């Protein structure tokens, strides 16, 4: 695995706390991984919950139900340019 090509930030909607998550594997570009994080398994709250706690180097206190409104992501280049950003309203229909 090489150097990260982008930075991933996961926000817990309930608390507003954002953490930087470093995936164990990522493609050479966000375009290659976008589907996985938006429509695939990593788009589900149950997985994002686990990644959010991993980023904090903490075990999750329990299981998160599947859904799409508890966590949102923001992705930037390594220099900070915005590649992708979810808003709460994108995930819940509110806001």
C-alpha positions as MATLAB code, in Angstrom:
seq = 'XXXXXXXXXXXXXXXXXXXXXXXXXXXXXXXXXXXXXXXXXXXXXXXXXXXXXXXXXXXXXXXXXXXXXXXXXXXXXXXXXXXXXXXXXXXXXXX';
ca = [
       0.000    0.000    0.000;
       1.356    3.384   -0.950;
       0.822    6.872    0.298;
      -2.776    8.071    0.600;
      -4.017    9.876   -2.504;
      -6.830   11.668   -0.692;
      -8.047   12.420    2.827;
     -11.317   11.101    4.257;
     -13.229   12.792    7.073;
     -16.249   11.204    8.753;
     -18.670   13.268   10.827;
     -21.074   11.849   13.406;
     -24.278   13.772   12.693;
     -25.548   13.454   16.290;
     -22.488   15.133   17.828;
     -20.994   17.062   14.910;
     -17.587   15.548   15.715;
     -15.430   14.995   12.648;
     -12.510   12.562   12.523;
      -9.939   11.864    9.839;
     -10.177    8.255    8.732;
      -7.246    6.646    6.950;
      -8.549    3.655    4.994;
      -6.520    0.456    5.135;
      -6.852    0.428    1.356;
      -7.664    3.153   -1.112;
      -7.360    3.417   -4.859;
      -5.115    5.855   -6.646;
      -7.970    8.317   -7.002;
     -11.221    9.217   -5.278;
     -13.046    8.544   -8.557;
     -12.182    4.858   -8.198;
     -13.481    4.680   -4.605;
     -16.454    7.051   -4.741;
     -19.080    4.392   -5.492;
     -17.946    2.257   -2.542;
     -18.363    5.213   -0.155;
     -21.570    6.646   -1.603;
     -23.593    3.702   -2.919;
     -21.641    0.662   -1.719;
     -21.007   -0.932    1.676;
     -19.031    2.007    3.044;
     -22.031    4.264    2.457;
     -23.990    2.486    5.195;
     -24.084    3.890    8.720;
     -23.157    0.517   10.213;
     -19.780    0.566    8.441;
     -19.161    4.287    8.803;
     -19.831    3.882   12.550;
     -17.016    1.339   12.808;
     -14.631    3.472   10.725;
     -15.430    6.557   12.827;
     -14.478    4.725   16.024;
     -11.393    3.176   14.392;
     -10.223    6.666   13.484;
     -10.461    7.521   17.184;
      -8.536    4.323   18.017;
     -11.504    3.196   20.108;
     -13.771    0.180   20.029;
     -17.381    1.014   19.097;
     -19.664    0.870   22.147;
     -22.169   -1.236   20.235;
     -23.613   -1.881   16.827;
     -25.037    0.838   14.624;
     -28.211    0.047   12.732;
     -28.010    0.158    8.959;
     -29.132    3.441    7.480;
     -27.854    6.536    5.780;
     -28.315    9.421    8.181;
     -25.945    8.967   11.160;
     -22.602    9.746    9.446;
     -21.534   11.997    6.595;
     -18.211   12.173    4.765;
     -15.969   14.810    3.265;
     -13.065   13.943    0.986;
     -10.174   16.234    0.096;
      -6.945   16.050   -1.840;
      -3.853   15.681    0.336;
      -3.368   19.436   -0.053;
      -6.925   20.242    1.093;
      -8.833   20.702   -2.173;
     -12.429   19.494   -1.890;
     -13.217   16.332   -3.880;
     -16.561   15.305   -2.346;
     -18.765   16.470    0.504;
     -22.046   15.241    1.907;
     -24.408   17.537    3.723;
     -26.837   16.294    6.333;
     -29.677   17.097    3.949;
     -28.062   14.864    1.282;
     -28.362   11.858    3.567;
     -31.601   12.510    5.464;
     -33.788   14.684    3.283;
     -33.739   17.375    5.995;
     -31.724   20.538    6.486;
];
